[in-house]
Structures are given as C-alpha cells and as structure tokens.
Amino acid sequence: MSRHSWLILFLFCTFYLKASRCDVYKFPFALSELRSLGELNEDRSTTSANNDHCLVLGKRLLLDGFKSIRHDVCSPSRALQPPYQELCFESIVPRQPLSSSAERAFRWYLLSGLDPDAQFELRVSYPATSPSVFEACFFLVERAEFERACSEGSWKGAALPAHAESVVVAALNATYTGVSPLRLCGFQLAMDRSYRQTVIALDALYFGGVPFSTMPTIAIAALAVLLVWLFLVPVVIQFTQQLLGETGGKPKVQAYKTMHGCVAGTSLDCAIVPREVLATQPLSYNLELNTITCPLMAEKSYAPITIYELVGADPLRRFSPFVWQVLFILEHKGLKWKGAPWRFTDPEVEQVSGQKLVPVIIDPNHLDGYGKPTIVSDSWKIVEYLEDNYPDLPSVFVGGHAGRTQAMFFRQWVLHSFGSLSMAIIAKDIHDHLAEKDKQYFRESREKRLGRSLELAVADRETLVDPFRNRLEPARATLKSGAKFLTGDAPGYADYVLMGYFMWLRNTSSFAAKLLEKDDPVELWRDR
Ligand SMILES: N[C@@H](CCC(=O)N[C@@H](CS)C(=O)NCC(=O)O)C(=O)O
C-alpha cells in the first residue's frame, strides 16, 4: 500500500473511532432528595417569584414547578422503569445550535416504579459526533396536579399507578454545542444528525447497599480469590511440605520401634500401623524373635471425648448396651473419655444433639463447620466417625472397608437376637435401679413396647434362659474353634457389640448370672 493509502486508512479509522464513541451524562437522584427539593421550592417561591428557575443541588428546579408548564405542548414521551428495563432511543438533540432559550425544547419522561429508599440515575448517552449539553429537571408531581395535567391536553395518554400519591417526572433538554456546518468550495459539509439516537436509561445505583459500579471489581476480586484458592494454595502447601522433607505429601515416618504387646489387652505381638504409613514403609518381621519392626507415627495426644451415658439412681450404674459398645471402642483406640451421666428424663442430650437417645459424644479434637467440637449421636455413626477421624489409632474393624460391612452385619445380628429378649428378662430390674423421676417414663414407654406390664414380662423369665443360650450358638461355635475373640486373636467390634449387651444385663440384674453356665465358652470369653 502506498503512503497515501496508509494515511487515508489512518484518518478513516480515527474518524470512525471518534464517531462511534459515546459520551454519557449522568443525573443521579433519590426520591427523598426530590421531596426536600419540593419543600425548598415552596419556601423560595414566596421570596423570588420573578425568577423562573434556580439551581439546587446541581439540578434545575422550576420555581413555579410543574404548574407553570404548558401541558398542552409538552407531553411525556415515555415512561421509564428501573433497572435497565426501559431504554429509550430517541433523537432529542436538535439539528442546529439553538439561538434562544425559547427554542429550547424539553422532553418529558415519567419515572415510575421508583423505590423510595433507593438512589437512581438517569443516564443520557449520545454520539460524540453530536456534542451536546443536557439539562435535567425532576418534578415530584402530586396525583391531583398530574390528573389536572392529563385532563388538559396531550398528557392524556399518561397514567399514574393505581395507588400512587405522586409520580416523578423528568424533563430533559438538549442543546447542540458542536461547530457550525462547514462550508467548503460552495458545499456544505455537515452531518445530518437527525438519525443519531440518544439513549436514555433509568437505573438503580445500589444493589442491597452495594453500588452497582463496584460490581465488576467485586466479581474480579472473588474470581481472583477462587483462583488463588484453587491453584496457588495447593502449590504453596506442596512446596512447603517438600521443603520440610515430606516428599509428595506422603506421611512422614518419625521413628522405628520394635513393639511387643498389643493394643486393647491382647497378649499377641502386634503393631499399630496407620494404613497410609504401611503403604510407604512396609513392616518387617523377625520370626525368631517374634517381633515386628514397623514405622511408628509421632504419638499425638488427644483431649478427652465427652460421652453421655445412661445411668440409674447410682451415677456409676451405666447400663446402656450402646453406650458400652462406644466405651469399649474408645478404650480400644486409647482415646481418653469423660462420662456425662444422663437419665431418661434429663434434657441435656436433646439440647446438645437434637435427638433423645444415648450415646452422644462431644469431640473437642475435631471442630465442626462452626468451629465448635463435633457432636455425634448413634453408636454406629460414632464408631464410623472415630474410625474416619482417628486413622492413626487402631481400628476396631478387621480388614478395612470389608470389615466395616461385616461389623455392621454382626451388629444387626446381636441387636435382633438379644435386644427384645434381654429387655423381657431384665425390664423390671432396670426399673428398680432407676432414679425416681425416671420410673414412670420408663414403665409407660417399655410396657407399651413389651405389650404387657413389667411384672408380667419378667414373671416367666426362667423360660427365656434356653432361648437366650441357643441364640449365642454362633458365638459359642466360633470360640470353640480356638479363637480367643470373636474377631480373632485380638478383640474387635464384634466382641464389643456383644459385650455391650452382657454389660447391660450384668449392671441391672442379678438374674444375669444365671444366663450362662460356668463352662460355657461364651462365659470364658466374657471373663477374658
Ligand atoms: N440406634 C441407637 C440406639 C440408642 C438407644 O436406643 N439408646 C437408648 C438407651 S440403650 C436410649 O437412649 N433410650 C432413651 C429413651 O428411651 O428415652 C444407637 O445405636 O445408638
């Protein structure tokens, strides 16, 4: 391309950019502000009646106000509603610069749907090729006055909302301030501006107290935080871990130790090894010495867990089988615990956990979403919670997830085999050990469940001894096969569940002693 062509292209682009640019006038206002302008107007009208207008707070306010306007010549051209709902495309800029103020024409707009407490903005944007000056007048027009105007002439089409006492009317005046048409070699070079539209928009300035103008900034800041959180933070954490020697985020092995003895009172040699440590640091066995060398995590110390436990008149008589299961499991894991004695009619359990059954634990070592100690109810949920949240402590399940399902099965078997049967045997004894205030509640609720009185339920309990022993056969057979515990060589969940029921029986009834024969393998297991 020749140099001239480049020049022409440059000039064309400059002109095009200039021509397509829009300038904006902004007229912010609020309904309350207009009201006070109205009051000011009334005060002033007595003193300076000769002036036809004055400027207040940057807005031109006609002193005689709306009344002095000839409604037959100036009609509201549009009704505008915020926000952005109504955009008005009009050509309100006169073609030529106007010479006298008499020629200045106002255009009228009804502003409806204004929230009395909100800030609004009337915006006029116009093409840069029609440099203009705009004036805006706002009127708060009373219903009577408005209706009078409507009856007079061309305001007829305008309607006031049904219950509105007043309406805001804006009048816009545009004055073209551009250069005079250019005459060159006898030709007039002036643009026909008649097709240049002016856009008038009415918009609320705030969204729930936040200025709309800050919305893009807020959105960008939120996006930046999200990106930092998603991408930068993990990178920084990984980098720090690498710096501290924790390669690849794998658990750090702090010490190796040969361990003798085992958790939860078994006599076998065994080791407590968190699963994730095992993955990186396999155990090594020395069969001659009968020892296991294993990586040992740094021992953490945990604060005691509070457990609500059902007690009788004597606060040491804990008798809920479900609470006992959890107590065994806490002991198995080596977690410290504090008992909170609770009786049937005490309100605490419901206040704390939102339901009425024990056990309930409060764990200060893990905080919930509100920064409070975690509260868990239901014995099964508690054991799952402890397993998931203390992976560094010995598990009560045998063999991971499969063990968990098996444990659930065993729990259901024990519950269905011994729940109602045991209750029928000891219901009256439980009642007799309760605090006085609990007795009526217990009698009513349990008699309803048993379908007869507590006395009648236990009257023939001798006949329930054989069914009780028969139901223990699966456990008996397992123990007879040589297993020390129901879960093998060390006690686990199955032992704790069944033992929970034996604790319930033993702590409430002397009849419990008659349920097993002295040489029953289950009795031997119970003593272990
Ligand atoms: N499914 C629950 C059962 C808990 C349960 O039934 N607890 C009894 C005590 S053994 C209780 O709190 N009863 C209160 C009442 O009956 O009002 C669990 O496994 O924790």
The ligand as a Gaussian input file, in Angstrom:
#p B3LYP/6-31G(d) Opt

LIG

0 1
 N      -29.589000     -46.850000      67.448000
 C      -29.163000     -46.193000      68.635000
 C      -29.995000     -46.715000      69.804000
 C      -29.721000     -45.959000      71.055000
 C      -30.719000     -46.270000      72.157000
 O      -31.771000     -46.888000      71.946000
 N      -30.403000     -45.775000      73.368000
 C      -31.288000     -45.927000      74.485000
 C      -30.512000     -46.411000      75.696000
 S      -29.970000     -48.058000      75.473000
 C      -31.848000     -44.571000      74.872000
 O      -31.151000     -43.585000      74.830000
 N      -33.107000     -44.517000      75.267000
 C      -33.708000     -43.277000      75.670000
 C      -35.178000     -43.390000      75.741000
 O      -35.728000     -44.461000      75.506000
 O      -35.788000     -42.366000      76.037000
 C      -27.673000     -46.408000      68.840000
 O      -27.154000     -47.372000      68.277000
 O      -27.031000     -45.574000      69.467000

